[in-house]
Amino acid sequence: MAFKDLPDSVLLQRWKDGEEQVFNTLFDRHFNKLLQYTANRIADTELAEEIVMDIMMRLWQKHTMLQVDSSLSPWLFRAIKNSIIDHKRKKALQTIAIEETDFEHPSTASLEDQYNTLELQQIYDKSLKLLSPQRRKVFELSRQQGKTIKEISEETNLSVSTVKQHIGASLHTLRYTMQPHTDLVYGFIAVFSLFL
């Protein structure tokens, strides 16, 4: 069986066993999808390519530690989304006037942001577990893999309207379960809106 016919999980295991050439198969399988997704969100093809290449390099560096059930897509798209968020955050920070910077506490905000992001991720993960398996699958295909409603419809054999209902209901559940954490939800909404 050719490498291209094997699922990511098998390729990853063979890579861990020393068959480094499988990286080329994984690269060819995922690169263009990641590039298209990234370029659509930052409108800079060269920067998008640089971000995706960085993620593929990170895959090379971390492949021995990764555990996947079938596809690397969730890990790759999560890494891409984090990189896009970092890029947008850095770009926003560059627009802040220097006189508005707090020189007395230069690291406080970043440490607080890191803590909030971690806490928010934990709340978000718990909220996802409240969704039904099918609803969670639809939501993750949309938000974690960046697939369009039409693509999800074709992959899951659900109608477009059903896919939309699942996504809408999932967002409602997430908003409800995260409501007690209003101090973090605003940050969540700001980041999450990048992918709506």
C-alpha positions in Angstrom: 0.0 0.0 0.0 1.4 3.4 -1.0 1.9 6.1 1.7 -0.8 8.3 0.2 -3.4 5.6 0.9 -2.6 5.4 4.6 -4.4 7.5 7.3 -2.4 10.1 9.2 -2.3 8.1 12.4 -0.5 5.2 10.6 1.9 7.5 8.8 2.7 9.3 12.1 3.5 6.0 13.8 5.7 4.9 10.9 7.4 8.3 11.0 8.0 7.7 14.8 9.5 4.3 13.8 12.1 6.0 11.6 10.5 6.3 8.2 11.1 10.0 7.8 10.0 10.0 4.2 6.3 9.9 5.2 6.6 13.5 6.1 6.5 14.4 2.4 3.1 12.6 2.2 1.7 14.4 5.2 3.1 17.7 3.8 1.5 17.2 0.4 -1.8 16.1 2.0 -2.3 19.1 4.3 -0.2 22.1 3.0 -2.6 23.5 0.4 -5.6 23.3 2.6 -3.8 25.1 5.4 -2.4 27.7 3.0 -5.8 28.4 1.5 -7.4 28.7 5.0 -4.7 31.0 6.3 -4.6 33.2 3.2 -8.3 33.7 3.4 -7.9 35.1 6.9 -4.9 37.4 6.7 -5.0 38.5 3.1 -1.2 38.2 2.7 -0.2 35.2 0.7 3.5 35.4 1.5 2.9 35.7 5.2 0.3 32.9 5.0 2.8 30.7 3.4 5.4 31.6 6.1 2.9 30.8 8.9 2.0 27.4 7.3 5.7 26.5 6.8 6.3 27.3 10.4 3.5 25.0 11.4 4.8 22.2 9.2 8.3 22.7 10.8 6.6 22.5 14.2 5.0 19.2 13.1 8.5 17.9 12.2 9.8 18.9 15.6 6.9 17.6 17.7 5.9 14.5 15.7 7.2 12.0 18.3 5.0 13.5 21.0 1.8 13.7 18.9 -1.1 11.3 19.4 -3.9 11.3 16.8 -6.9 9.1 16.3 -7.0 9.4 12.6 -6.2 12.8 11.0 -3.7 15.4 11.9 -6.1 18.1 10.7 -7.5 19.1 14.1 -3.9 19.6 15.5 -2.7 21.5 12.3 -5.8 23.8 12.1 -5.6 24.5 15.9 -1.9 25.5 15.5 -2.8 27.6 12.4 -5.6 29.4 14.3 -3.3 30.1 17.2 -0.6 31.5 14.8 -3.2 33.7 13.1 -4.4 35.0 16.5 -0.8 35.7 17.5 -0.2 37.6 14.3 -3.4 39.7 14.7 -2.5 40.4 18.3 1.0 41.5 17.4 -0.4 43.7 14.6 -2.9 45.3 17.0 -0.2 46.0 19.6 1.9 47.8 16.9 -0.9 50.3 16.6 -0.9 51.3 20.2 0.7 54.7 20.9 3.9 54.4 22.9 2.6 56.8 25.5 -0.2 54.4 26.3 2.2 51.6 27.2 2.4 50.7 30.9 6.2 50.7 31.6 5.7 50.2 35.3 4.1 46.7 34.7 5.4 45.6 31.3 4.7 41.9 31.7 1.5 41.9 33.8 -0.9 42.0 30.9 0.8 39.3 28.9 0.9 37.0 32.0 -2.7 37.7 32.7 -3.6 37.1 29.1 -1.8 33.7 29.1 -3.6 32.6 32.2 -7.0 33.8 30.9 -6.4 32.0 27.6 -5.5 28.7 29.4 -8.6 29.0 31.7 -10.8 29.9 28.8 -9.6 26.9 26.7 -10.4 24.6 29.6 -13.9 26.0 29.9 -14.4 25.8 26.2 -13.3 22.2 26.1 -15.7 21.3 28.9 -18.5 23.1 27.1 -17.8 21.1 23.9 -18.3 17.9 25.8 -21.9 18.9 26.6 -22.8 18.7 22.9 -24.1 15.6 21.3 -21.5 13.6 19.3 -23.0 14.6 15.9 -23.4 18.3 16.9 -19.8 18.3 18.3 -18.5 16.8 15.1 -20.2 19.4 12.9 -19.0 22.2 15.2 -15.4 21.0 15.2 -15.4 20.5 11.4 -16.5 24.1 11.1 -14.5 25.8 13.9 -11.4 23.6 14.2 -10.9 22.4 10.7 -12.2 25.5 8.9 -14.6 23.7 6.6 -17.5 25.4 4.9 -21.1 24.5 5.6 -21.3 23.0 2.2 -18.2 20.8 2.8 -19.6 19.7 6.2 -22.9 18.9 4.6 -21.2 16.7 2.0 -18.9 15.0 4.5 -21.6 14.2 7.1 -24.5 13.6 4.6 -26.6 16.2 6.5 -28.5 19.0 4.7 -27.1 22.5 4.7 -29.9 23.7 6.9 -29.3 20.9 9.4 -25.6 21.8 9.5 -26.5 25.5 10.2 -28.9 24.4 12.9 -26.2 22.3 14.6 -23.7 25.2 14.5 -26.2 27.7 15.8 -27.3 25.3 18.6 -23.7 24.7 19.5 -22.9 28.4 19.8 -26.0 28.8 22.0 -24.8 26.0 24.3 -21.3 27.5 24.5 -22.7 31.0 25.3 -24.9 29.5 28.0 -22.3 27.4 29.7 -19.7 30.1 29.5 -22.0 32.8 30.8 -20.8 32.5 34.5 -17.3 33.4 33.2 -18.3 36.8 31.8 -14.9 38.3 32.5 -13.3 35.9 30.1 -16.2 35.5 27.6 -15.5 38.9 26.0 -12.0 37.8 25.1 -13.4 34.6 23.8 -15.9 36.4 21.6 -13.2 38.7 20.2 -10.9 35.8 19.3 -13.7 33.4 18.2 -15.2 36.0 15.8 -12.0 35.7 13.7 -13.4 32.3 12.6 -17.1 33.0 12.2 
